[in-house]
Amino acid sequence: MSNKIYPIGIQNFEKIRKGGYCYIDKTALIYQMVKTGSYYFLSRPRRFGKSLLLSTLEAYFQGKKELFEGLAMEKLEKEWIKYPILHLDLNAEKYTTPEALDQVLESALRGWEALYGAQDYEKTFASRFQGVIQRACEQTRQSVVILVDEYDKPMLQAIGNDELQKSFRDTLKAFYGALKSKDGYIKFGMLTGVTKFGKVSVFSDLNNLEDISMRQQYIEICGISDHELHENFETELHEFADAQNLAYDKICTEMRERYDGYHFTHDSVGMYNPFSLLNTLKYNTFGNYWFETGTPTYLVELLKKHHYDLHRMAHEETSADVLNSIDSTSDNPIPVIYQSGYLTIKGYDREFETYRLGFPNREVEEGFVKYLMPFYANINAVESSFEIQKFVREVRSGDYDSFFRRLQSFFADTPYEMVRDLELHYQNVLFIVFKLVGFYVKVEYHTSRGRIDLVLQTDKFIYVMEFKLEGTAEEALRQINEKHYAKPFESDERRLFKIGVNFSAETRNIEKWVAE
């Protein structure tokens, strides 16, 4: 039996090393980063190891050589100098008022001022921060190290509240500006977060900050690569396979499909979500571990506010400029969804320098679409999983009438604000339903203006469906026949259903379906 202790939820490097927890050695990359630059920014999804990265940097700059025994850093670093460190963590607070951010900054500054002193004339957060940086350097005779964890948490929580976001932005812009104004006193600075707010935002004064979020050489600085998985957990993978009564190769394939697939630039190695991976190995059970730790509702609010066509999400195309920066005045939800980890890079067009996005893996795809359902359909979150089970059972048993009656209930009581774009609303609901059904049966889904054609395949049945808006079910069925949608399946032994469906704008629901 493996005796590994997994550091799940532990973000402190010293605790991991002294407590005998397993640690995947990232210190060669950390050494490279420290020796080749001064100011860095890194964007990664939540629970991807950003806090542990900063904690490792902190231990390194504290000169704690004993913690790096047996790691790459032990051989690389020769001097082990102790530097003064100002570590600001914005992760713990709920930022619903301007005062919440003020309290966090006040608390941090008072702690630093207790160490390095204060001046009466330093009244603002920014001037006090500048004063602390200068005094820390002068008193210790060493340049200062500044580490900021989840720098963007206040602004992320204020998405949708422009006034509050502006307040946070103005406060943080001035505060972080100290990194530039006191450059001569600073050895190293690093900010991490989920997103990058750019343009007229907090970064506009920090043009000395190097963004390594999409840099090829730093892709593996957070998360776990396939190589690292096998190098560190080979015994555990074999034990997991035995516990699941599956072949080793099958377990590895399942792991990849569920948790791998994060690509932070083009042509890069895929990264596993460390939180889900470590939980799976600890409990020898597959689960949606990352997803169950909470999805921010602001993501759904963004999608709905901008009337986003969910069908695009699986093959969205965009540029590096869009992916790299969130303009808080923008109406594009994609950068936030990408940077939050719900979409990742799937392909790259070198000629036009555009990226193709998609879901990174099954955990995210299934979890996110399931999470969206109660926001779009007439159903609560608790019931949604059971409803999908019922849909799947009905499709597998050939009971399409029950299937469509259940689908009607999803459209019941469609909110009035949705009616402004009824076509998009019905396409989004159908996308969610058939995406989730598609994890259990084979689904092909095509959309064009005002209509959807769809194929469902089970062991016993094939369904060819055509959905229309403000036409007739009979027209939809006629189109299936005239355009020979069912032709590829005519020699198949399974029973074939051709079904025409019509939506009514008046009732905001499925009006009728006919089958042959």
C-alpha positions in Angstrom: 0.0 0.0 0.0 1.2 3.5 -0.8 1.9 5.6 2.2 1.8 9.0 0.4 0.1 11.9 2.3 -1.7 14.2 -0.1 -1.5 17.9 0.6 -5.1 18.6 -0.3 -6.1 22.1 0.7 -2.6 22.8 2.1 -1.1 25.8 0.5 1.9 26.3 2.9 5.2 25.0 1.5 6.8 24.7 5.0 3.9 22.7 6.3 4.0 20.3 3.3 7.8 19.8 3.6 7.9 19.4 7.4 4.7 17.3 7.5 5.9 14.7 5.0 3.3 15.5 2.4 4.1 14.6 -1.2 5.4 17.6 -3.2 5.9 17.8 -7.0 9.1 19.6 -7.5 8.6 23.0 -9.2 11.7 24.6 -7.8 13.9 24.5 -10.9 11.2 26.6 -12.7 11.1 28.9 -9.6 14.8 29.3 -9.7 14.8 30.2 -13.4 12.0 32.7 -12.8 13.8 34.4 -9.9 17.2 34.6 -11.7 15.9 36.0 -15.0 13.4 38.7 -14.0 12.1 40.9 -11.2 8.3 41.4 -11.6 5.9 38.7 -12.6 2.2 38.1 -13.1 0.6 34.6 -13.3 -3.1 33.8 -14.1 -4.4 30.3 -13.4 -7.8 28.9 -12.4 -8.7 28.5 -8.8 -7.2 25.5 -6.8 -4.4 25.2 -9.4 -1.5 25.8 -6.9 -1.0 29.5 -7.1 -0.9 30.0 -3.3 1.5 27.1 -2.9 3.8 28.7 -5.6 3.9 32.0 -3.6 4.5 30.1 -0.3 7.4 28.3 -1.9 8.8 31.6 -3.1 8.4 33.0 0.4 10.4 30.1 1.9 13.1 30.5 -0.7 13.5 34.2 -0.1 13.5 33.6 3.7 16.6 31.5 3.1 15.1 28.3 4.5 17.5 26.0 2.8 16.5 23.0 4.9 13.0 23.0 3.4 14.5 22.4 -0.1 16.5 19.3 0.8 16.3 16.8 -2.0 14.7 19.3 -4.4 16.2 20.9 -7.6 16.7 24.2 -5.7 19.1 22.6 -3.2 21.7 22.2 -6.0 20.9 25.4 -7.9 21.0 28.0 -5.2 24.3 28.7 -3.5 23.8 31.9 -1.4 20.4 31.5 0.5 20.1 35.1 1.5 17.2 36.2 3.7 15.1 39.1 2.4 12.3 41.1 3.9 9.0 39.8 2.6 5.6 41.6 2.2 3.0 38.9 1.5 -0.5 40.1 0.8 -3.3 37.5 0.6 -6.6 38.8 -0.8 -8.2 35.4 -0.9 -10.0 35.1 2.5 -12.4 38.0 2.4 -15.8 38.5 0.8 -15.7 41.8 -1.1 -19.3 43.1 -1.1 -18.5 46.7 0.1 -15.6 49.1 -0.4 -14.9 48.8 3.3 -14.1 45.0 3.0 -11.0 45.7 0.8 -10.0 48.7 3.1 -10.0 46.4 6.1 -7.8 43.8 4.5 -5.3 46.4 3.3 -5.4 48.2 6.8 -4.7 44.9 8.5 -1.8 44.0 6.3 -0.2 47.5 6.6 -0.5 47.5 10.3 1.3 44.2 10.5 4.1 45.5 8.3 4.3 48.8 10.2 4.6 47.0 13.5 7.8 45.5 12.0 9.3 48.4 10.1 7.6 51.5 11.6 5.3 54.2 10.2 5.3 57.9 9.5 2.5 60.3 10.5 2.4 62.0 7.0 1.7 58.6 5.3 -2.1 58.8 5.2 -3.2 56.7 2.1 -2.8 53.0 1.7 -0.5 53.6 -1.3 1.8 56.0 0.6 1.9 53.7 3.6 2.8 50.8 1.4 5.6 52.8 -0.2 6.9 53.8 3.2 7.0 50.2 4.4 8.9 49.1 1.3 11.5 51.7 1.7 12.0 51.3 5.5 12.1 47.4 5.2 14.9 47.7 2.7 16.8 50.4 4.7 16.5 48.5 8.1 17.4 45.1 6.8 19.9 46.3 4.2 18.3 43.9 1.7 15.9 44.6 -1.1 12.2 43.7 -0.5 10.2 40.8 -1.9 6.5 41.5 -2.6 4.0 38.6 -3.1 0.3 39.2 -3.8 -2.0 36.2 -3.8 -5.4 36.5 -5.7 -4.8 40.2 -6.5 -8.1 40.3 -8.5 -10.5 38.7 -6.0 -12.2 42.0 -5.1 -12.8 43.0 -8.7 -14.0 39.5 -9.7 -16.6 39.5 -6.9 -17.8 43.0 -8.1 -18.4 41.9 -11.7 -21.9 43.3 -12.6 -21.6 46.1 -10.0 -19.7 48.8 -11.9 -19.6 51.3 -9.0 -18.1 48.8 -6.6 -15.7 47.5 -9.2 -14.5 51.1 -9.9 -13.9 51.6 -6.2 -11.8 48.5 -5.9 -9.9 49.2 -9.1 -9.0 52.8 -8.0 -7.8 51.6 -4.6 -5.8 48.6 -5.9 -4.3 50.6 -8.9 -2.8 53.1 -6.5 -1.7 50.4 -4.0 0.0 48.2 -6.6 1.6 51.4 -8.1 4.0 51.2 -5.2 5.8 48.4 -7.0 6.8 50.9 -9.7 7.5 54.0 -7.6 9.7 52.0 -5.2 11.4 49.9 -7.8 14.9 50.7 -6.4 14.0 49.1 -3.1 12.5 45.9 -4.5 14.3 42.6 -5.3 11.3 40.6 -6.6 7.6 41.0 -7.0 4.9 38.5 -8.0 1.1 38.9 -8.4 -1.2 35.9 -9.0 -4.9 35.7 -9.7 -7.5 34.0 -11.8 -8.0 36.8 -14.3 -6.0 39.7 -15.7 -7.8 43.0 -15.7 -6.1 45.2 -18.3 -6.3 48.4 -20.3 -7.6 51.2 -18.1 -7.4 48.9 -15.1 -5.1 48.0 -12.2 -2.2 47.0 -14.5 -2.0 50.2 -16.6 0.8 51.7 -14.4 2.6 48.4 -14.0 4.3 48.2 -17.4 7.3 46.5 -15.7 5.2 43.4 -14.9 6.0 40.3 -17.0 3.0 38.2 -17.7 4.0 34.6 -17.8 0.5 33.1 -18.0 0.9 32.0 -21.6 4.7 31.6 -21.6 5.7 28.2 -22.9 8.6 27.7 -20.4 6.4 28.3 -17.4 3.4 26.2 -18.4 4.2 23.6 -15.8 4.8 26.0 -12.9 1.3 25.2 -11.5 -0.7 22.0 -12.0 0.5 18.5 -12.8 1.7 17.3 -16.2 1.3 13.7 -17.5 5.0 13.2 -17.0 4.8 14.4 -13.4 1.8 12.2 -12.7 3.7 9.0 -13.8 7.0 10.1 -12.2 5.4 10.8 -8.8 2.3 8.5 -8.6 3.0 5.3 -10.6 2.4 3.0 -7.6 -0.8 4.9 -6.7 -2.1 4.6 -10.2 -1.7 0.8 -10.2 -3.4 0.7 -6.7 -6.2 2.8 -8.1 -6.6 0.5 -11.1 -6.8 -2.5 -8.7 -9.3 -0.8 -6.4 -11.6 0.1 -9.4 -11.1 -3.4 -10.9 -9.9 -1.8 -14.2 -6.8 -2.2 -16.3 -4.0 0.2 -15.6 -4.2 1.7 -19.2 -7.9 2.2 -18.8 -7.4 4.1 -15.5 -4.8 6.4 -17.1 -7.1 7.1 -20.1 -10.0 7.9 -17.7 -7.8 10.2 -15.6 -6.8 12.1 -18.8 -10.3 12.4 -20.0 -11.6 13.7 -16.7 -8.9 16.0 -15.4 -6.2 16.6 -18.0 -6.4 19.0 -21.0 -5.6 22.5 -19.6 -3.5 24.2 -22.3 -2.4 27.7 -21.3 -0.8 28.4 -24.7 -0.7 26.7 -28.1 1.4 23.6 -28.7 1.9 23.2 -25.0 1.8 20.1 -22.8 -1.6 19.5 -21.2 -1.9 20.1 -17.5 -4.0 18.2 -14.9 -6.1 20.0 -12.4 -4.1 19.1 -9.2 -7.0 19.4 -6.8 -9.1 16.8 -8.6 -6.1 14.6 -9.4 -4.9 14.4 -5.8 -8.4 13.8 -4.4 -9.0 11.0 -6.9 -5.7 9.3 -5.9 -6.4 9.8 -2.2 -9.9 8.3 -2.2 -9.4 5.9 -5.2 -12.7 7.3 -6.6 -13.5 9.5 -9.6 -15.4 12.6 -8.7 -16.1 16.2 -9.8 -13.8 17.4 -7.0 -12.8 20.8 -8.4 -16.2 21.6 -9.6 -17.9 20.8 -6.3 -15.8 23.4 -4.5 -18.0 26.1 -6.1 -18.6 27.9 -9.3 -19.0 31.6 -9.2 -22.5 32.8 -10.2 -20.9 35.8 -12.0 -19.9 33.6 -14.9 -23.6 32.7 -15.6 -24.6 36.3 -15.1 -22.1 37.3 -17.7 -23.4 34.7 -20.2 -27.0 35.7 -19.7 -26.3 39.4 -19.7 -24.6 39.3 -23.0 -27.1 36.8 -24.6 -24.3 34.3 -25.3 -25.0 31.4 -27.6 -23.8 28.4 -25.5 -23.4 26.3 -28.6 -20.4 28.5 -29.4 -18.6 27.6 -26.2 -17.4 24.3 -27.4 -15.6 25.9 -30.4 -15.1 29.5 -29.6 -12.4 31.4 -31.6 -10.5 34.4 -30.2 -7.1 36.2 -30.1 -4.3 36.3 -27.6 -5.2 39.9 -26.8 -8.7 38.9 -25.7 -7.5 35.9 -23.7 -4.8 37.9 -21.9 -6.8 40.7 -20.6 -10.2 41.5 -19.2 -11.4 45.0 -19.9 -13.9 45.6 -17.1 -16.0 47.6 -19.5 -16.1 44.8 -22.1 -19.2 42.9 -23.1 -17.3 39.7 -24.0 -17.7 37.0 -21.4 -15.1 34.7 -23.0 -11.9 36.0 -21.3 -13.3 35.6 -17.8 -14.6 32.1 -18.6 -11.3 31.1 -20.2 -9.2 32.5 -17.4 -11.5 30.9 -14.8 -10.6 27.5 -16.2 -13.9 26.6 -17.8 -12.5 26.8 -21.3 -9.0 26.1 -22.5 -6.9 26.4 -25.7 -7.7 23.5 -28.1 -6.0 24.8 -31.3 -4.1 27.7 -32.9 -4.2 29.2 -36.3 -0.7 30.6 -36.9 -1.6 32.6 -40.0 -4.3 34.6 -38.3 -2.9 34.2 -34.7 -6.3 33.0 -33.4 -7.0 30.5 -30.7 -9.7 27.9 -30.8 -11.2 27.2 -27.3 -13.2 24.4 -25.8 -13.8 22.6 -22.5 -10.6 21.2 -21.1 -12.0 17.9 -19.8 -15.1 15.9 -18.9 -15.2 17.2 -15.3 -15.4 20.8 -16.4 -17.7 20.2 -19.4 -20.3 18.1 -17.6 -20.0 20.1 -14.3 -20.4 23.5 -16.0 -23.3 22.5 -18.3 -25.1 20.8 -15.4 -24.5 24.0 -13.3 -26.0 26.2 -16.1 -29.2 24.2 -16.3 -31.2 25.8 -13.4 -30.3 29.2 -14.7 -31.8 28.6 -18.1 -34.5 25.9 -17.5 -37.5 25.7 -15.2 -35.8 23.4 -12.8 -33.9 23.6 -9.5 -30.3 22.5 -9.0 -31.1 19.5 -6.9 -33.5 18.0 -9.5 -31.3 18.6 -12.6 -29.2 15.4 -12.3 -32.3 13.2 -11.8 -34.0 14.9 -14.8 -31.1 14.0 -17.1 -31.2 10.4 -15.8 -34.9 10.3 -16.8 -34.2 11.8 -20.2 -31.6 9.2 -20.9 -33.8 6.3 -19.7 -36.6 7.6 -22.0 -34.3 7.8 -25.0 -32.9 4.4 -24.3 -36.4 2.8 -24.1 -37.8 4.5 -27.2 -40.3 6.6 -25.2 -40.0 9.9 -27.1 -43.4 11.2 -26.0 -42.3 11.2 -22.3 -39.0 12.8 -23.4 -40.8 15.7 -25.1 -43.3 16.2 -22.3 -40.3 16.5 -19.9 -38.6 18.9 -22.3 -41.8 21.0 -22.3 -41.6 21.4 -18.5 -38.1 22.8 -18.9 -39.4 25.6 -21.0 -42.5 26.3 -18.8 -42.6 29.8 -17.3 -39.8 31.1 -19.4 -39.0 34.5 -17.9 -40.2 37.5 -19.9 -36.7 38.9 -20.3 -35.7 35.7 -22.2 -38.4 36.3 -24.8 -36.4 39.2 -26.3 -34.4 36.4 -28.0 -36.6 33.4 -27.8 -34.6 31.6 -30.5 -31.4 31.9 -28.6 -33.1 30.8 -25.4 -34.6 27.7 -26.9 -31.2 26.9 -28.5 -29.4 27.3 -25.2 -31.8 25.1 -23.3 -31.6 22.4 -26.0 -27.9 22.7 -26.0 -27.7 22.1 -22.2 -30.1 19.2 -22.3 -28.5 17.4 -25.3 -25.0 18.1 -24.0 -25.8 16.3 -20.8 -27.7 13.5 -22.4 -24.7 13.2 -24.7 -22.5 11.9 -21.9 -24.6 8.7 -21.9 -25.8 8.4 -25.6 -24.3 9.6 -28.9 -25.4 13.1 -29.9 -24.8 15.1 -33.1 -26.1 18.6 -32.9 -26.3 21.2 -35.7 -27.8 24.7 -35.6 -28.6 27.3 -38.1 -30.8 30.3 -38.1 -34.3 29.5 -36.7 -33.7 25.7 -36.6 -31.8 22.8 -35.1 -31.3 19.3 -36.5 -30.1 16.6 -34.1 -29.3 12.9 -34.1 -29.4 10.8 -31.0 -28.1 7.2 -31.0 -28.5 4.5 -28.4 -28.0 0.7 -28.6 -31.5 0.1 -29.9 -32.7 3.4 -31.3 -31.7 6.2 -33.6 -33.6 9.5 -33.4 -33.3 12.1 -36.2 -35.0 15.4 -35.0 -35.6 18.7 -36.6 -36.6 21.7 -34.4 -38.3 24.8 -35.8 -39.3 28.1 -34.4 -42.6 29.5 -35.6 -43.1 26.9 -38.3 -45.0 23.6 -37.9 -44.0 20.2 -36.6 -45.2 18.7 -40.0 -42.8 21.1 -41.9 -39.9 20.0 -39.7 -40.7 16.3 -40.4 -41.0 17.0 -44.1 -37.6 18.7 -44.0 -36.0 15.6 -42.5 -37.4 13.5 -45.4 -36.7 16.1 -48.2 -33.1 16.7 -47.1 -32.5 13.0 -46.4 -31.2 13.5 -42.9 -31.9 9.9 -42.0 -30.2 8.4 -45.1 -26.9 7.4 -43.3 -28.9 5.2 -40.9 -31.3 3.5 -43.3 -29.3 0.2 -43.4 -28.8 0.3 -39.6 -30.5 -2.5 -37.7 -31.6 -0.2 -34.9 -35.1 1.2 -34.9 -35.3 4.7 -36.6 -37.5 7.6 -35.4 -37.9 10.8 -37.5 -39.3 13.5 -35.3 -40.4 17.1 -36.3 -40.7 19.6 -33.5 -42.1 23.2 -33.5 -41.6 26.0 -30.9 -44.3 28.7 -30.5 -43.2 32.2 -29.7 -46.6 32.8 -28.2 -46.5 30.1 -25.6 -42.7 30.2 -25.4 -42.6 26.5 -25.4 -42.7 23.3 -27.6 -46.0 23.5 -29.4 -46.1 20.1 -31.1 -44.0 17.1 -32.2 -44.8 14.5 -34.8 -43.0 11.3 -35.5 -42.7 8.6 -38.1 
